[in-house]
Amino acid sequence: MVRGAYDEVGLRVRHFRRVSHHETADQPLESSEHRDRLCGPMSAPPELPEIVSRAFDVCRRAGYVAFCRNETGRLLAALAATRGGTMAEFGTGCGVGTAWLRSGVRNGARILTAELDERLAVAAQQIFVEDDKVEVLAADWSVLRDRGPFSLLFLDSGTPSEVGVDMIIDLVEPGGIVVLDDFAPCESWPPITYGRVDTLREEWLTDERFTAVEVMVAPDASALIATRR
Ligand SMILES: C[S@@+](CC[C@H](N)C(=O)[O-])C[C@H]1O[C@@H](n2cnc3c(N)ncnc32)[C@H](O)[C@@H]1O
């Protein structure tokens, strides 16, 4: 899990792996650190969508830090902007990922999100209390099984064994997108995490019912995007 702590302004600190495979031997470590200090690892405007800032305020009050990183959030927003119908998120936390999705939502589309921890779900509900495009359920994500299929599904409940392709495919409409994040970029095949084959990543990247890609959102973090054929 690429989860972080807060920096001095209360936003989550990203933990950069100091040498990425984009760097070459003639780029000393100091230069990559200098570059990160100057502009961060990816180009992005520093301002956050207002709804995302509100979600961070709720996280801060709740002492919650397990939210998605901003790079993933920007990806979610861009993908949400391509979608109609109903999107879903498994594992709301305090609503940061939901807020990023919401920042990209088009007219006519909506988001359902489920959070098992009632305290967190109630906190996230505050963010969207006057928003008819977002429904936060205090429940196990399995309650969303009756509300699909979805045009986009962000699988972020942190339980990999529950989100294999066979468990999820019926919840995704043809052309629908599944997003999983918190992977460590890996150049080998099959992908290895902590010395073991990452079977979840391998399964999503090879299942013929989806066309899938792993995208680096930062030097030390990647996400999977899988589109149902
Ligand atoms: C990584 S955090 C979610 C972060 C959030 N998606 C974001 O981007 O800010 C995972 C959350 O999933 C919740 N969770 C775990 N199992 C769940 C389940 N079966 N159904 C719904 N939520 C679950 C946890 O309580 C936790 O808050």
PDBQT file of the ligand as one rigid body, heavy atoms in Angstrom, charges set to zero:
ROOT
HETATM    1  C1  LIG A 301      -7.860   2.355   0.903  1.00  0.00    +0.000 C 
HETATM    2  S1  LIG A 301      -9.211   2.843   1.828  1.00  0.00    +0.000 S 
HETATM    3  C2  LIG A 301     -10.264   3.674   0.710  1.00  0.00    +0.000 C 
HETATM    4  C3  LIG A 301      -9.767   4.993   0.265  1.00  0.00    +0.000 C 
HETATM    5  C4  LIG A 301     -10.703   5.759  -0.639  1.00  0.00    +0.000 C 
HETATM    6  N1  LIG A 301     -11.178   4.956  -1.755  1.00  0.00    +0.000 N 
HETATM    7  C5  LIG A 301      -9.998   6.983  -1.178  1.00  0.00    +0.000 C 
HETATM    8  O1  LIG A 301      -9.552   6.932  -2.342  1.00  0.00    +0.000 OA
HETATM    9  O2  LIG A 301      -9.876   7.954  -0.453  1.00  0.00    +0.000 OA
HETATM   10  C6  LIG A 301     -10.079   1.320   1.993  1.00  0.00    +0.000 C 
HETATM   11  C7  LIG A 301     -11.413   1.432   2.700  1.00  0.00    +0.000 C 
HETATM   12  O3  LIG A 301     -12.176   0.285   2.352  1.00  0.00    +0.000 OA
HETATM   13  C8  LIG A 301     -12.996  -0.017   3.464  1.00  0.00    +0.000 C 
HETATM   14  N2  LIG A 301     -13.451  -1.414   3.300  1.00  0.00    +0.000 N 
HETATM   15  C9  LIG A 301     -12.773  -2.556   3.587  1.00  0.00    +0.000 A 
HETATM   16  N3  LIG A 301     -13.533  -3.629   3.273  1.00  0.00    +0.000 NA
HETATM   17  C10 LIG A 301     -14.706  -3.152   2.775  1.00  0.00    +0.000 A 
HETATM   18  C11 LIG A 301     -15.890  -3.759   2.289  1.00  0.00    +0.000 A 
HETATM   19  N4  LIG A 301     -16.011  -5.096   2.235  1.00  0.00    +0.000 N 
HETATM   20  N5  LIG A 301     -16.896  -2.975   1.871  1.00  0.00    +0.000 NA
HETATM   21  C12 LIG A 301     -16.789  -1.606   1.914  1.00  0.00    +0.000 A 
HETATM   22  N6  LIG A 301     -15.674  -0.971   2.385  1.00  0.00    +0.000 NA
HETATM   23  C13 LIG A 301     -14.656  -1.727   2.810  1.00  0.00    +0.000 A 
HETATM   24  C14 LIG A 301     -12.097   0.231   4.647  1.00  0.00    +0.000 C 
HETATM   25  O4  LIG A 301     -12.860   0.453   5.817  1.00  0.00    +0.000 OA
HETATM   26  C15 LIG A 301     -11.310   1.458   4.204  1.00  0.00    +0.000 C 
HETATM   27  O5  LIG A 301     -11.885   2.638   4.700  1.00  0.00    +0.000 OA
ENDROOT
TORSDOF 0
